[in-house]
Amino acid sequence: MAKQTNIRLDDGIRAAAEERAKRRGLSLQGYLADLIEQDVNESRAAFMAGAQAFIASYATAFEEEFGEDRYPGLPADTTRSASRDAA
């Protein structure tokens, strides 16, 4: 469900935004909503990429410190445990 949000824009910014919206065949509201959605999605993607890089960089250290079963309550991955025990 979409919620309405009110914002205040400087006259010059509003005019420029309206022109850009018009060139894209959008209303001002649609144009601004698209910009915000794009920014949020880019921020989310950047965060996820950073989180994945962090996990990849420190996975060995975490496993050494805390062990392989980092998710209490979930069944252990018997394939990884068996292959590690065989080594």
PDB file with one MODEL, atoms N, CA, C and O in Angstrom:
MODEL        1
ATOM      1  N   MET A   1       0.856  -1.179   0.000  1.00  0.00           N
ATOM      2  CA  MET A   1       0.000   0.000   0.000  1.00  0.00           C
ATOM      3  C   MET A   1       0.901   1.240   0.000  1.00  0.00           C
ATOM      4  O   MET A   1       1.789   1.361   0.844  1.00  0.00           O
ATOM      5  N   ALA A   2       0.680   2.130  -0.914  1.00  0.00           N
ATOM      6  CA  ALA A   2       1.466   3.354  -1.021  1.00  0.00           C
ATOM      7  C   ALA A   2       0.952   4.402  -0.036  1.00  0.00           C
ATOM      8  O   ALA A   2      -0.250   4.529   0.195  1.00  0.00           O
ATOM      9  N   LYS A   3       1.878   5.132   0.525  1.00  0.00           N
ATOM     10  CA  LYS A   3       1.551   6.231   1.443  1.00  0.00           C
ATOM     11  C   LYS A   3       1.917   7.547   0.769  1.00  0.00           C
ATOM     12  O   LYS A   3       2.884   7.624   0.011  1.00  0.00           O
ATOM     13  N   GLN A   4       1.141   8.564   1.052  1.00  0.00           N
ATOM     14  CA  GLN A   4       1.410   9.888   0.500  1.00  0.00           C
ATOM     15  C   GLN A   4       2.447  10.583   1.357  1.00  0.00           C
ATOM     16  O   GLN A   4       2.410  10.504   2.585  1.00  0.00           O
ATOM     17  N   THR A   5       3.382  11.271   0.692  1.00  0.00           N
ATOM     18  CA  THR A   5       4.418  12.041   1.371  1.00  0.00           C
ATOM     19  C   THR A   5       4.470  13.425   0.750  1.00  0.00           C
ATOM     20  O   THR A   5       4.475  13.558  -0.474  1.00  0.00           O
ATOM     21  N   ASN A   6       4.508  14.441   1.568  1.00  0.00           N
ATOM     22  CA  ASN A   6       4.598  15.817   1.082  1.00  0.00           C
ATOM     23  C   ASN A   6       6.015  16.328   1.273  1.00  0.00           C
ATOM     24  O   ASN A   6       6.628  16.101   2.316  1.00  0.00           O
ATOM     25  N   ILE A   7       6.537  17.022   0.262  1.00  0.00           N
ATOM     26  CA  ILE A   7       7.863  17.625   0.373  1.00  0.00           C
ATOM     27  C   ILE A   7       7.796  19.062  -0.135  1.00  0.00           C
ATOM     28  O   ILE A   7       6.903  19.422  -0.904  1.00  0.00           O
ATOM     29  N   ARG A   8       8.742  19.868   0.300  1.00  0.00           N
ATOM     30  CA  ARG A   8       8.851  21.245  -0.172  1.00  0.00           C
ATOM     31  C   ARG A   8      10.094  21.341  -1.052  1.00  0.00           C
ATOM     32  O   ARG A   8      11.172  20.873  -0.687  1.00  0.00           O
ATOM     33  N   LEU A   9       9.916  21.960  -2.218  1.00  0.00           N
ATOM     34  CA  LEU A   9      11.024  22.143  -3.148  1.00  0.00           C
ATOM     35  C   LEU A   9      11.175  23.617  -3.468  1.00  0.00           C
ATOM     36  O   LEU A   9      10.188  24.344  -3.579  1.00  0.00           O
ATOM     37  N   ASP A  10      12.394  24.045  -3.611  1.00  0.00           N
ATOM     38  CA  ASP A  10      12.696  25.381  -4.103  1.00  0.00           C
ATOM     39  C   ASP A  10      12.065  25.516  -5.486  1.00  0.00           C
ATOM     40  O   ASP A  10      11.997  24.538  -6.230  1.00  0.00           O
ATOM     41  N   ASP A  11      11.603  26.719  -5.840  1.00  0.00           N
ATOM     42  CA  ASP A  11      10.929  26.926  -7.128  1.00  0.00           C
ATOM     43  C   ASP A  11      11.770  26.469  -8.316  1.00  0.00           C
ATOM     44  O   ASP A  11      11.251  25.851  -9.246  1.00  0.00           O
ATOM     45  N   GLY A  12      13.060  26.769  -8.288  1.00  0.00           N
ATOM     46  CA  GLY A  12      13.945  26.382  -9.394  1.00  0.00           C
ATOM     47  C   GLY A  12      14.101  24.875  -9.494  1.00  0.00           C
ATOM     48  O   GLY A  12      14.096  24.319 -10.592  1.00  0.00           O
ATOM     49  N   ILE A  13      14.238  24.220  -8.364  1.00  0.00           N
ATOM     50  CA  ILE A  13      14.372  22.761  -8.344  1.00  0.00           C
ATOM     51  C   ILE A  13      13.078  22.117  -8.841  1.00  0.00           C
ATOM     52  O   ILE A  13      13.101  21.168  -9.625  1.00  0.00           O
ATOM     53  N   ARG A  14      11.966  22.646  -8.375  1.00  0.00           N
ATOM     54  CA  ARG A  14      10.670  22.090  -8.801  1.00  0.00           C
ATOM     55  C   ARG A  14      10.496  22.229 -10.312  1.00  0.00           C
ATOM     56  O   ARG A  14      10.060  21.286 -10.973  1.00  0.00           O
ATOM     57  N   ALA A  15      10.829  23.385 -10.859  1.00  0.00           N
ATOM     58  CA  ALA A  15      10.691  23.601 -12.300  1.00  0.00           C
ATOM     59  C   ALA A  15      11.589  22.630 -13.076  1.00  0.00           C
ATOM     60  O   ALA A  15      11.159  22.048 -14.072  1.00  0.00           O
ATOM     61  N   ALA A  16      12.819  22.459 -12.624  1.00  0.00           N
ATOM     62  CA  ALA A  16      13.741  21.535 -13.290  1.00  0.00           C
ATOM     63  C   ALA A  16      13.232  20.097 -13.186  1.00  0.00           C
ATOM     64  O   ALA A  16      13.305  19.343 -14.156  1.00  0.00           O
ATOM     65  N   ALA A  17      12.721  19.718 -12.022  1.00  0.00           N
ATOM     66  CA  ALA A  17      12.183  18.372 -11.829  1.00  0.00           C
ATOM     67  C   ALA A  17      10.965  18.145 -12.708  1.00  0.00           C
ATOM     68  O   ALA A  17      10.814  17.074 -13.296  1.00  0.00           O
ATOM     69  N   GLU A  18      10.091  19.147 -12.802  1.00  0.00           N
ATOM     70  CA  GLU A  18       8.917  19.019 -13.665  1.00  0.00           C
ATOM     71  C   GLU A  18       9.327  18.839 -15.125  1.00  0.00           C
ATOM     72  O   GLU A  18       8.724  18.040 -15.842  1.00  0.00           O
ATOM     73  N   GLU A  19      10.337  19.565 -15.564  1.00  0.00           N
ATOM     74  CA  GLU A  19      10.829  19.442 -16.942  1.00  0.00           C
ATOM     75  C   GLU A  19      11.391  18.043 -17.185  1.00  0.00           C
ATOM     76  O   GLU A  19      11.105  17.431 -18.215  1.00  0.00           O
ATOM     77  N   ARG A  20      12.179  17.540 -16.256  1.00  0.00           N
ATOM     78  CA  ARG A  20      12.740  16.192 -16.409  1.00  0.00           C
ATOM     79  C   ARG A  20      11.644  15.141 -16.406  1.00  0.00           C
ATOM     80  O   ARG A  20      11.697  14.181 -17.175  1.00  0.00           O
ATOM     81  N   ALA A  21      10.660  15.318 -15.551  1.00  0.00           N
ATOM     82  CA  ALA A  21       9.535  14.381 -15.507  1.00  0.00           C
ATOM     83  C   ALA A  21       8.805  14.386 -16.843  1.00  0.00           C
ATOM     84  O   ALA A  21       8.461  13.332 -17.378  1.00  0.00           O
ATOM     85  N   LYS A  22       8.574  15.567 -17.370  1.00  0.00           N
ATOM     86  CA  LYS A  22       7.859  15.710 -18.651  1.00  0.00           C
ATOM     87  C   LYS A  22       8.615  14.993 -19.763  1.00  0.00           C
ATOM     88  O   LYS A  22       8.007  14.296 -20.575  1.00  0.00           O
ATOM     89  N   ARG A  23       9.949  15.160 -19.806  1.00  0.00           N
ATOM     90  CA  ARG A  23      10.758  14.495 -20.830  1.00  0.00           C
ATOM     91  C   ARG A  23      10.685  12.981 -20.725  1.00  0.00           C
ATOM     92  O   ARG A  23      10.846  12.276 -21.722  1.00  0.00           O
ATOM     93  N   ARG A  24      10.445  12.484 -19.533  1.00  0.00           N
ATOM     94  CA  ARG A  24      10.338  11.031 -19.319  1.00  0.00           C
ATOM     95  C   ARG A  24       8.894  10.531 -19.421  1.00  0.00           C
ATOM     96  O   ARG A  24       8.633   9.335 -19.290  1.00  0.00           O
ATOM     97  N   GLY A  25       7.979  11.436 -19.652  1.00  0.00           N
ATOM     98  CA  GLY A  25       6.579  11.058 -19.752  1.00  0.00           C
ATOM     99  C   GLY A  25       5.969  10.698 -18.408  1.00  0.00           C
ATOM    100  O   GLY A  25       5.060   9.872 -18.327  1.00  0.00           O
ATOM    101  N   LEU A  26       6.479  11.329 -17.348  1.00  0.00           N
ATOM    102  CA  LEU A  26       6.008  11.045 -15.994  1.00  0.00           C
ATOM    103  C   LEU A  26       5.424  12.287 -15.350  1.00  0.00           C
ATOM    104  O   LEU A  26       5.705  13.414 -15.758  1.00  0.00           O
ATOM    105  N   SER A  27       4.620  12.061 -14.354  1.00  0.00           N
ATOM    106  CA  SER A  27       4.186  13.167 -13.505  1.00  0.00           C
ATOM    107  C   SER A  27       5.351  13.510 -12.577  1.00  0.00           C
ATOM    108  O   SER A  27       6.290  12.728 -12.429  1.00  0.00           O
ATOM    109  N   LEU A  28       5.281  14.675 -11.960  1.00  0.00           N
ATOM    110  CA  LEU A  28       6.311  15.035 -10.985  1.00  0.00           C
ATOM    111  C   LEU A  28       6.349  13.997  -9.871  1.00  0.00           C
ATOM    112  O   LEU A  28       7.425  13.577  -9.445  1.00  0.00           O
ATOM    113  N   GLN A  29       5.182  13.586  -9.401  1.00  0.00           N
ATOM    114  CA  GLN A  29       5.109  12.583  -8.337  1.00  0.00           C
ATOM    115  C   GLN A  29       5.769  11.270  -8.776  1.00  0.00           C
ATOM    116  O   GLN A  29       6.540  10.682  -8.017  1.00  0.00           O
ATOM    117  N   GLY A  30       5.471  10.812  -9.993  1.00  0.00           N
ATOM    118  CA  GLY A  30       6.065   9.575 -10.497  1.00  0.00           C
ATOM    119  C   GLY A  30       7.568   9.688 -10.654  1.00  0.00           C
ATOM    120  O   GLY A  30       8.309   8.757 -10.336  1.00  0.00           O
ATOM    121  N   TYR A  31       8.014  10.837 -11.148  1.00  0.00           N
ATOM    122  CA  TYR A  31       9.450  11.068 -11.324  1.00  0.00           C
ATOM    123  C   TYR A  31      10.178  11.025  -9.982  1.00  0.00           C
ATOM    124  O   TYR A  31      11.207  10.363  -9.846  1.00  0.00           O
ATOM    125  N   LEU A  32       9.635  11.735  -8.993  1.00  0.00           N
ATOM    126  CA  LEU A  32      10.279  11.756  -7.676  1.00  0.00           C
ATOM    127  C   LEU A  32      10.244  10.382  -7.018  1.00  0.00           C
ATOM    128  O   LEU A  32      11.217   9.968  -6.388  1.00  0.00           O
ATOM    129  N   ALA A  33       9.123   9.675  -7.163  1.00  0.00           N
ATOM    130  CA  ALA A  33       9.026   8.330  -6.596  1.00  0.00           C
ATOM    131  C   ALA A  33      10.076   7.405  -7.227  1.00  0.00           C
ATOM    132  O   ALA A  33      10.705   6.610  -6.529  1.00  0.00           O
ATOM    133  N   ASP A  34      10.262   7.513  -8.557  1.00  0.00           N
ATOM    134  CA  ASP A  34      11.275   6.701  -9.240  1.00  0.00           C
ATOM    135  C   ASP A  34      12.679   7.022  -8.744  1.00  0.00           C
ATOM    136  O   ASP A  34      13.486   6.118  -8.528  1.00  0.00           O
ATOM    137  N   LEU A  35      12.975   8.310  -8.563  1.00  0.00           N
ATOM    138  CA  LEU A  35      14.296   8.705  -8.070  1.00  0.00           C
ATOM    139  C   LEU A  35      14.562   8.137  -6.677  1.00  0.00           C
ATOM    140  O   LEU A  35      15.648   7.625  -6.404  1.00  0.00           O
ATOM    141  N   ILE A  36      13.580   8.228  -5.816  1.00  0.00           N
ATOM    142  CA  ILE A  36      13.749   7.732  -4.445  1.00  0.00           C
ATOM    143  C   ILE A  36      13.913   6.212  -4.457  1.00  0.00           C
ATOM    144  O   ILE A  36      14.778   5.672  -3.769  1.00  0.00           O
ATOM    145  N   GLU A  37      13.084   5.530  -5.237  1.00  0.00           N
ATOM    146  CA  GLU A  37      13.180   4.068  -5.314  1.00  0.00           C
ATOM    147  C   GLU A  37      14.549   3.641  -5.838  1.00  0.00           C
ATOM    148  O   GLU A  37      15.151   2.704  -5.314  1.00  0.00           O
ATOM    149  N   GLN A  38      15.035   4.319  -6.861  1.00  0.00           N
ATOM    150  CA  GLN A  38      16.347   4.002  -7.426  1.00  0.00           C
ATOM    151  C   GLN A  38      17.444   4.204  -6.372  1.00  0.00           C
ATOM    152  O   GLN A  38      18.337   3.367  -6.238  1.00  0.00           O
ATOM    153  N   ASP A  39      17.376   5.299  -5.634  1.00  0.00           N
ATOM    154  CA  ASP A  39      18.376   5.573  -4.606  1.00  0.00           C
ATOM    155  C   ASP A  39      18.346   4.516  -3.509  1.00  0.00           C
ATOM    156  O   ASP A  39      19.393   4.043  -3.068  1.00  0.00           O
ATOM    157  N   VAL A  40      17.162   4.150  -3.076  1.00  0.00           N
ATOM    158  CA  VAL A  40      17.028   3.135  -2.033  1.00  0.00           C
ATOM    159  C   VAL A  40      17.585   1.801  -2.519  1.00  0.00           C
ATOM    160  O   VAL A  40      18.319   1.132  -1.791  1.00  0.00           O
ATOM    161  N   ASN A  41      17.241   1.411  -3.745  1.00  0.00           N
ATOM    162  CA  ASN A  41      17.727   0.140  -4.282  1.00  0.00           C
ATOM    163  C   ASN A  41      19.243   0.138  -4.453  1.00  0.00           C
ATOM    164  O   ASN A  41      19.890  -0.875  -4.188  1.00  0.00           O
ATOM    165  N   GLU A  42      19.816   1.250  -4.890  1.00  0.00           N
ATOM    166  CA  GLU A  42      21.268   1.340  -5.028  1.00  0.00           C
ATOM    167  C   GLU A  42      21.946   1.252  -3.661  1.00  0.00           C
ATOM    168  O   GLU A  42      22.973   0.590  -3.515  1.00  0.00           O
ATOM    169  N   SER A  43      21.375   1.913  -2.672  1.00  0.00           N
ATOM    170  CA  SER A  43      21.936   1.861  -1.320  1.00  0.00           C
ATOM    171  C   SER A  43      21.872   0.448  -0.770  1.00  0.00           C
ATOM    172  O   SER A  43      22.823  -0.034  -0.154  1.00  0.00           O
ATOM    173  N   ARG A  44      20.743  -0.214  -0.996  1.00  0.00           N
ATOM    174  CA  ARG A  44      20.570  -1.594  -0.526  1.00  0.00           C
ATOM    175  C   ARG A  44      21.589  -2.501  -1.205  1.00  0.00           C
ATOM    176  O   ARG A  44      22.207  -3.340  -0.549  1.00  0.00           O
ATOM    177  N   ALA A  45      21.767  -2.341  -2.504  1.00  0.00           N
ATOM    178  CA  ALA A  45      22.722  -3.173  -3.244  1.00  0.00           C
ATOM    179  C   ALA A  45      24.145  -2.928  -2.760  1.00  0.00           C
ATOM    180  O   ALA A  45      24.924  -3.870  -2.616  1.00  0.00           O
ATOM    181  N   ALA A  46      24.486  -1.674  -2.511  1.00  0.00           N
ATOM    182  CA  ALA A  46      25.829  -1.354  -2.006  1.00  0.00           C
ATOM    183  C   ALA A  46      26.047  -1.964  -0.626  1.00  0.00           C
ATOM    184  O   ALA A  46      27.128  -2.480  -0.340  1.00  0.00           O
ATOM    185  N   PHE A  47      25.032  -1.909   0.227  1.00  0.00           N
ATOM    186  CA  PHE A  47      25.149  -2.507   1.562  1.00  0.00           C
ATOM    187  C   PHE A  47      25.348  -4.015   1.450  1.00  0.00           C
ATOM    188  O   PHE A  47      26.218  -4.580   2.112  1.00  0.00           O
ATOM    189  N   MET A  48      24.546  -4.664   0.616  1.00  0.00           N
ATOM    190  CA  MET A  48      24.650  -6.120   0.470  1.00  0.00           C
ATOM    191  C   MET A  48      26.014  -6.524  -0.082  1.00  0.00           C
ATOM    192  O   MET A  48      26.590  -7.517   0.360  1.00  0.00           O
ATOM    193  N   ALA A  49      26.535  -5.763  -1.044  1.00  0.00           N
ATOM    194  CA  ALA A  49      27.858  -6.058  -1.601  1.00  0.00           C
ATOM    195  C   ALA A  49      28.921  -5.902  -0.525  1.00  0.00           C
ATOM    196  O   ALA A  49      29.840  -6.716  -0.437  1.00  0.00           O
ATOM    197  N   GLY A  50      28.803  -4.865   0.293  1.00  0.00           N
ATOM    198  CA  GLY A  50      29.746  -4.665   1.388  1.00  0.00           C
ATOM    199  C   GLY A  50      29.661  -5.784   2.419  1.00  0.00           C
ATOM    200  O   GLY A  50      30.680  -6.256   2.923  1.00  0.00           O
ATOM    201  N   ALA A  51      28.448  -6.199   2.724  1.00  0.00           N
ATOM    202  CA  ALA A  51      28.259  -7.284   3.688  1.00  0.00           C
ATOM    203  C   ALA A  51      28.858  -8.580   3.152  1.00  0.00           C
ATOM    204  O   ALA A  51      29.509  -9.317   3.893  1.00  0.00           O
ATOM    205  N   GLN A  52      28.643  -8.860   1.872  1.00  0.00           N
ATOM    206  CA  GLN A  52      29.209 -10.072   1.280  1.00  0.00           C
ATOM    207  C   GLN A  52      30.732 -10.027   1.277  1.00  0.00           C
ATOM    208  O   GLN A  52      31.376 -11.042   1.544  1.00  0.00           O
ATOM    209  N   ALA A  53      31.317  -8.876   0.981  1.00  0.00           N
ATOM    210  CA  ALA A  53      32.770  -8.736   1.000  1.00  0.00           C
ATOM    211  C   ALA A  53      33.306  -8.929   2.416  1.00  0.00           C
ATOM    212  O   ALA A  53      34.337  -9.573   2.608  1.00  0.00           O
ATOM    213  N   PHE A  54      32.610  -8.373   3.405  1.00  0.00           N
ATOM    214  CA  PHE A  54      33.012  -8.529   4.801  1.00  0.00           C
ATOM    215  C   PHE A  54      32.991 -10.002   5.199  1.00  0.00           C
ATOM    216  O   PHE A  54      33.945 -10.508   5.791  1.00  0.00           O
ATOM    217  N   ILE A  55      31.907 -10.678   4.870  1.00  0.00           N
ATOM    218  CA  ILE A  55      31.779 -12.093   5.222  1.00  0.00           C
ATOM    219  C   ILE A  55      32.877 -12.908   4.550  1.00  0.00           C
ATOM    220  O   ILE A  55      33.489 -13.772   5.178  1.00  0.00           O
ATOM    221  N   ALA A  56      33.123 -12.631   3.274  1.00  0.00           N
ATOM    222  CA  ALA A  56      34.167 -13.366   2.554  1.00  0.00           C
ATOM    223  C   ALA A  56      35.540 -13.117   3.168  1.00  0.00           C
ATOM    224  O   ALA A  56      36.356 -14.035   3.249  1.00  0.00           O
ATOM    225  N   SER A  57      35.803 -11.895   3.599  1.00  0.00           N
ATOM    226  CA  SER A  57      37.108 -11.551   4.162  1.00  0.00           C
ATOM    227  C   SER A  57      37.348 -12.186   5.525  1.00  0.00           C
ATOM    228  O   SER A  57      38.480 -12.536   5.861  1.00  0.00           O
ATOM    229  N   TYR A  58      36.283 -12.334   6.310  1.00  0.00           N
ATOM    230  CA  TYR A  58      36.455 -12.787   7.686  1.00  0.00           C
ATOM    231  C   TYR A  58      35.856 -14.161   7.965  1.00  0.00           C
ATOM    232  O   TYR A  58      35.812 -14.579   9.122  1.00  0.00           O
ATOM    233  N   ALA A  59      35.390 -14.878   6.936  1.00  0.00           N
ATOM    234  CA  ALA A  59      34.749 -16.173   7.149  1.00  0.00           C
ATOM    235  C   ALA A  59      35.669 -17.142   7.887  1.00  0.00           C
ATOM    236  O   ALA A  59      35.228 -17.813   8.820  1.00  0.00           O
ATOM    237  N   THR A  60      36.919 -17.227   7.493  1.00  0.00           N
ATOM    238  CA  THR A  60      37.853 -18.151   8.136  1.00  0.00           C
ATOM    239  C   THR A  60      38.067 -17.781   9.597  1.00  0.00           C
ATOM    240  O   THR A  60      38.077 -18.651  10.467  1.00  0.00           O
ATOM    241  N   ALA A  61      38.237 -16.494   9.863  1.00  0.00           N
ATOM    242  CA  ALA A  61      38.444 -16.051  11.247  1.00  0.00           C
ATOM    243  C   ALA A  61      37.220 -16.348  12.108  1.00  0.00           C
ATOM    244  O   ALA A  61      37.369 -16.784  13.250  1.00  0.00           O
ATOM    245  N   PHE A  62      36.021 -16.123  11.590  1.00  0.00           N
ATOM    246  CA  PHE A  62      34.803 -16.421  12.346  1.00  0.00           C
ATOM    247  C   PHE A  62      34.682 -17.921  12.603  1.00  0.00           C
ATOM    248  O   PHE A  62      34.315 -18.342  13.700  1.00  0.00           O
ATOM    249  N   GLU A  63      34.992 -18.721  11.589  1.00  0.00           N
ATOM    250  CA  GLU A  63      34.892 -20.168  11.762  1.00  0.00           C
ATOM    251  C   GLU A  63      35.891 -20.652  12.802  1.00  0.00           C
ATOM    252  O   GLU A  63      35.560 -21.507  13.623  1.00  0.00           O
ATOM    253  N   GLU A  64      37.111 -20.117  12.781  1.00  0.00           N
ATOM    254  CA  GLU A  64      38.103 -20.499  13.778  1.00  0.00           C
ATOM    255  C   GLU A  64      37.678 -20.082  15.181  1.00  0.00           C
ATOM    256  O   GLU A  64      37.883 -20.829  16.138  1.00  0.00           O
ATOM    257  N   GLU A  65      37.093 -18.904  15.308  1.00  0.00           N
ATOM    258  CA  GLU A  65      36.701 -18.379  16.612  1.00  0.00           C
ATOM    259  C   GLU A  65      35.436 -19.030  17.157  1.00  0.00           C
ATOM    260  O   GLU A  65      35.370 -19.378  18.336  1.00  0.00           O
ATOM    261  N   PHE A  66      34.434 -19.194  16.298  1.00  0.00           N
ATOM    262  CA  PHE A  66      33.121 -19.623  16.773  1.00  0.00           C
ATOM    263  C   PHE A  66      32.723 -21.016  16.316  1.00  0.00           C
ATOM    264  O   PHE A  66      31.726 -21.553  16.798  1.00  0.00           O
ATOM    265  N   GLY A  67      33.458 -21.605  15.418  1.00  0.00           N
ATOM    266  CA  GLY A  67      33.108 -22.919  14.903  1.00  0.00           C
ATOM    267  C   GLY A  67      32.183 -22.839  13.723  1.00  0.00           C
ATOM    268  O   GLY A  67      31.683 -21.772  13.369  1.00  0.00           O
ATOM    269  N   GLU A  68      31.964 -23.973  13.126  1.00  0.00           N
ATOM    270  CA  GLU A  68      31.175 -24.018  11.901  1.00  0.00           C
ATOM    271  C   GLU A  68      29.692 -23.783  12.153  1.00  0.00           C
ATOM    272  O   GLU A  68      29.019 -23.197  11.306  1.00  0.00           O
ATOM    273  N   ASP A  69      29.166 -24.220  13.288  1.00  0.00           N
ATOM    274  CA  ASP A  69      27.736 -24.096  13.580  1.00  0.00           C
ATOM    275  C   ASP A  69      27.464 -22.714  14.163  1.00  0.00           C
ATOM    276  O   ASP A  69      27.400 -22.544  15.380  1.00  0.00           O
ATOM    277  N   ARG A  70      27.301 -21.722  13.272  1.00  0.00           N
ATOM    278  CA  ARG A  70      27.073 -20.346  13.713  1.00  0.00           C
ATOM    279  C   ARG A  70      25.598 -20.029  13.880  1.00  0.00           C
ATOM    280  O   ARG A  70      25.248 -18.924  14.293  1.00  0.00           O
ATOM    281  N   TYR A  71      24.731 -20.975  13.568  1.00  0.00           N
ATOM    282  CA  TYR A  71      23.299 -20.740  13.628  1.00  0.00           C
ATOM    283  C   TYR A  71      22.653 -21.761  14.562  1.00  0.00           C
ATOM    284  O   TYR A  71      22.117 -22.770  14.101  1.00  0.00           O
ATOM    285  N   PRO A  72      22.700 -21.510  15.852  1.00  0.00           N
ATOM    286  CA  PRO A  72      22.129 -22.466  16.803  1.00  0.00           C
ATOM    287  C   PRO A  72      20.672 -22.769  16.459  1.00  0.00           C
ATOM    288  O   PRO A  72      19.905 -21.881  16.085  1.00  0.00           O
ATOM    289  N   GLY A  73      20.318 -24.025  16.592  1.00  0.00           N
ATOM    290  CA  GLY A  73      18.954 -24.437  16.324  1.00  0.00           C
ATOM    291  C   GLY A  73      18.761 -24.999  14.935  1.00  0.00           C
ATOM    292  O   GLY A  73      17.778 -25.696  14.683  1.00  0.00           O
ATOM    293  N   LEU A  74      19.679 -24.709  14.028  1.00  0.00           N
ATOM    294  CA  LEU A  74      19.585 -25.270  12.686  1.00  0.00           C
ATOM    295  C   LEU A  74      20.437 -26.530  12.627  1.00  0.00           C
ATOM    296  O   LEU A  74      21.469 -26.604  13.294  1.00  0.00           O
ATOM    297  N   PRO A  75      20.027 -27.525  11.841  1.00  0.00           N
ATOM    298  CA  PRO A  75      20.823 -28.748  11.736  1.00  0.00           C
ATOM    299  C   PRO A  75      22.182 -28.451  11.118  1.00  0.00           C
ATOM    300  O   PRO A  75      22.304 -27.608  10.229  1.00  0.00           O
ATOM    301  N   ALA A  76      23.191 -29.152  11.597  1.00  0.00           N
ATOM    302  CA  ALA A  76      24.546 -28.964  11.078  1.00  0.00           C
ATOM    303  C   ALA A  76      24.621 -29.484   9.656  1.00  0.00           C
ATOM    304  O   ALA A  76      23.896 -30.410   9.293  1.00  0.00           O
ATOM    305  N   ASP A  77      25.492 -28.896   8.846  1.00  0.00           N
ATOM    306  CA  ASP A  77      25.722 -29.349   7.482  1.00  0.00           C
ATOM    307  C   ASP A  77      26.645 -30.550   7.551  1.00  0.00           C
ATOM    308  O   ASP A  77      27.859 -30.390   7.679  1.00  0.00           O
ATOM    309  N   THR A  78      26.094 -31.741   7.468  1.00  0.00           N
ATOM    310  CA  THR A  78      26.873 -32.963   7.640  1.00  0.00           C
ATOM    311  C   THR A  78      27.872 -33.173   6.517  1.00  0.00           C
ATOM    312  O   THR A  78      28.899 -33.815   6.732  1.00  0.00           O
ATOM    313  N   THR A  79      27.607 -32.657   5.333  1.00  0.00           N
ATOM    314  CA  THR A  79      28.533 -32.807   4.207  1.00  0.00           C
ATOM    315  C   THR A  79      29.837 -32.087   4.494  1.00  0.00           C
ATOM    316  O   THR A  79      30.912 -32.650   4.289  1.00  0.00           O
ATOM    317  N   ARG A  80      29.757 -30.844   4.967  1.00  0.00           N
ATOM    318  CA  ARG A  80      30.984 -30.078   5.253  1.00  0.00           C
ATOM    319  C   ARG A  80      31.731 -30.696   6.418  1.00  0.00           C
ATOM    320  O   ARG A  80      32.958 -30.785   6.384  1.00  0.00           O
ATOM    321  N   SER A  81      31.010 -31.130   7.461  1.00  0.00           N
ATOM    322  CA  SER A  81      31.651 -31.722   8.631  1.00  0.00           C
ATOM    323  C   SER A  81      32.358 -32.992   8.252  1.00  0.00           C
ATOM    324  O   SER A  81      33.485 -33.216   8.693  1.00  0.00           O
ATOM    325  N   ALA A  82      31.735 -33.843   7.442  1.00  0.00           N
ATOM    326  CA  ALA A  82      32.333 -35.111   7.041  1.00  0.00           C
ATOM    327  C   ALA A  82      33.566 -34.868   6.193  1.00  0.00           C
ATOM    328  O   ALA A  82      34.574 -35.552   6.375  1.00  0.00           O
ATOM    329  N   SER A  83      33.519 -33.917   5.271  1.00  0.00           N
ATOM    330  CA  SER A  83      34.671 -33.658   4.422  1.00  0.00           C
ATOM    331  C   SER A  83      35.821 -33.053   5.222  1.00  0.00           C
ATOM    332  O   SER A  83      36.985 -33.311   4.915  1.00  0.00           O
ATOM    333  N   ARG A  84      35.513 -32.255   6.241  1.00  0.00           N
ATOM    334  CA  ARG A  84      36.553 -31.669   7.074  1.00  0.00           C
ATOM    335  C   ARG A  84      37.175 -32.734   7.970  1.00  0.00           C
ATOM    336  O   ARG A  84      38.388 -32.737   8.176  1.00  0.00           O
ATOM    337  N   ASP A  85      36.348 -33.649   8.509  1.00  0.00           N
ATOM    338  CA  ASP A  85      36.875 -34.712   9.369  1.00  0.00           C
ATOM    339  C   ASP A  85      37.774 -35.662   8.607  1.00  0.00           C
ATOM    340  O   ASP A  85      38.724 -36.203   9.172  1.00  0.00           O
ATOM    341  N   ALA A  86      37.485 -35.879   7.313  1.00  0.00           N
ATOM    342  CA  ALA A  86      38.273 -36.781   6.490  1.00  0.00           C
ATOM    343  C   ALA A  86      39.636 -36.198   6.181  1.00  0.00           C
ATOM    344  O   ALA A  86      40.573 -36.941   5.894  1.00  0.00           O
ATOM    345  N   ALA A  87      39.764 -34.887   6.234  1.00  0.00           N
ATOM    346  CA  ALA A  87      41.030 -34.221   5.872  1.00  0.00           C
ATOM    347  C   ALA A  87      42.035 -34.319   6.928  1.00  0.00           C
ATOM    348  O   ALA A  87      43.145 -33.810   6.773  1.00  0.00           O
TER     349      ALA A  87
ENDMDL
END
